[in-house]
Amino acid sequence: MKVPLLDLKLQYQSIKNEVEPAMLKVAESQMLILGEEVDKLEKTIASYLKTDFAVAVSSGTDSLLMALMAIDLKPGDEVIIPTYSFFATAGVVARLGAIPIFVDSEPVTMNIDTNQIKEKVNSKTKAIIPVHLYGQCAEMDELLKISNEYKIPIIEDCAQAIGAQYKDGRFAGSFGLMGCFSFYPTKNLGAFGEGGIITTNNKELADKLKQMRNHGMNPKYYHKFIGGNFRLDALQAAVLNVKFPHLEIWHQRRRENAQLYSELFIKAGLSESEGKINFDDKNKVLLPKAVYQNSDCKNYHIYNQYIIRVHERDKLREFLGKNDIGTEIYYPVPFHRQECFAYLNNNDHDFPIANELSETSIALPIFPELTKEQIQYVVEKIKEFLSR
Ligand SMILES: *Cc1c(COP(=O)(O)O)cnc(C)c1O
């Protein structure tokens, strides 16, 4: 049996009949940049996430960069971010000459540890960027408290969390000053190329972002500030508009796959329960825990990734690879250990949880079209490895 980490061809087959005419329509129109399809996408996403505005842009990375440009982040300013995330979260801060201030992770959700934020706040702090990692919301109550107390805006990195709900039912991207999303093909809602979107309830910001994505131009060839080419293609928007109505069922299948993994791992004696933190036993795995699962919301976790933790991670990965099971390491190097951030002189001992995560976490296949048999095979092979 073969189990790829992700097989986008299967999803394509299931929507081919809808998506091809939509793409052809854009081709026939030759209206290729922004336009009707992009307007429609913005309305759809704003209404889905219950925000007043959504501004479609060129990528998730650019959405974060634009959000920081929109708050006029200056060289020397500081932005608080988790040290354990995809590189874009840190890269955008440094690209603007600002200083990324790293915070360790909370061990169960693997999101930013909100208990360690206050001690890093000072007069230079201009924003906090929590990441809703793998598709589960960061601890927003705590983050909003800090944001209100110190008057520091929150910019949410929702790249992996479109549709993810917090325990009160509110959606990722509707808490902070802005929410930044990616339509990279591997995200739960993926384009046929690059894309992103920024949500906000602030009209002034929405207008500014729309101008910013077009070089800060308004009216034509007059520039009051410097933006960039951050526009979304009509083709990408057309694909996303076709895909959007399928998103809920894809979320649901990912959740069901995650539940099946958990059941099977527990049944196989490889874990006692989800999120059990102490896994001293070298032959056990640590399962992800959806911490908002018991609240009313449906999408308490959208499982963009299904991450388990295991001691001999690299050997397990090699073993699974030999058995045709695709896996990935998200992420092998936390920001404080990246060569490009050596100039920040962070102390490795300050980030024990992120260090542990980078050494033990492994992503298993979780995509919606995965079969029960494939999931059973993955768990069987992991059991085989751990009992060898
Ligand atoms: C994917 C991702 C991004 C960047 O999105 P792109 O569309 O690839 O630029 C940013 N942050 C996180 C956490 C991501 O997973």
The ligand as a MOL file (V3000), in Angstrom:
LIG
                    3D

  0  0  0     0  0            999 V3000
M  V30 BEGIN CTAB
M  V30 COUNTS 15 15 0 0 0
M  V30 BEGIN ATOM
M  V30 1 C 1.8990 28.6630 4.7110 0
M  V30 2 C 2.2190 29.5680 5.8280 0
M  V30 3 C 2.5520 30.9120 5.6450 0
M  V30 4 C 2.8670 31.5140 4.2990 0
M  V30 5 O 1.9030 31.3750 3.3350 0
M  V30 6 P 2.3410 31.4090 1.7760 0
M  V30 7 O 1.0400 31.5080 1.0590 0
M  V30 8 O 3.0550 30.1170 1.5080 0
M  V30 9 O 3.2000 32.5830 1.5650 0
M  V30 10 C 2.7120 31.7280 6.7570 0
M  V30 11 N 2.5780 31.2460 7.9980 0
M  V30 12 C 2.2850 29.9440 8.2300 0
M  V30 13 C 2.1310 29.4830 9.6450 0
M  V30 14 C 2.1090 29.0600 7.1600 0
M  V30 15 O 1.8410 27.7790 7.4120 0
M  V30 END ATOM
M  V30 BEGIN BOND
M  V30 1 1 1 2
M  V30 2 1 2 3
M  V30 3 2 2 14
M  V30 4 1 3 4
M  V30 5 2 3 10
M  V30 6 1 4 5
M  V30 7 1 5 6
M  V30 8 2 6 7
M  V30 9 1 6 8
M  V30 10 1 6 9
M  V30 11 1 10 11
M  V30 12 2 11 12
M  V30 13 1 12 13
M  V30 14 1 12 14
M  V30 15 1 14 15
M  V30 END BOND
M  V30 END CTAB
M  END
